[in-house]
Amino acid sequence: MVTPDGLKYSKDHEWVRVTGDKARVGITDHAQKQLGDVVYVELPNKGDRFEASEPFGTVESVKAASEVYVPLSGSVTAVNEALHDEPESVNTDPYDDGWMIEIKLTDTSQLDSLLTAAEYEDYIKAESAE
């Protein structure tokens, strides 16, 4: 499992890369492995607003369909349109080509509730031990 340092992680298996007052969001390497081969990604529209923990899209794989949750409140400033034609990017490169949305943050203090890479890895180990 790849868990890059410098990102923040949610317990719903999303990652966040913050740059200034914006954050890119996608699903983690662990999540894409659990889903299997991704065949479709449904994403919101630019300008849509979400509160932390709300679903913002759906990832469909050969195994299942799963909602994706926004870890932080904000409005969508960019959508990875390439995923419409190449949803498999979520599997091959979840942290770069497989990003899903970018949001303008409305409350940066919410970052404190997210996990570091080490904390996320510990969370995965504990979750799989149950």
ZILIN-V395396 format. One record per helix or strand of 2 or more residues. SS is the DSSP state (@ for helix, = for strand). FROM is the first residue (numbers start at 1). TO is the last residue. If there is no record, write none. Layout:
BEGIN
SS/FROM/TO
SS/FROM/TO
END
This chain:
BEGIN
=/8/9
=/14/19
=/22/27
@/29/35
=/38/42
=/49/50
=/55/61
=/65/69
=/74/79
@/82/85
@/89/92
=/101/105
@/108/113
@/117/129
END
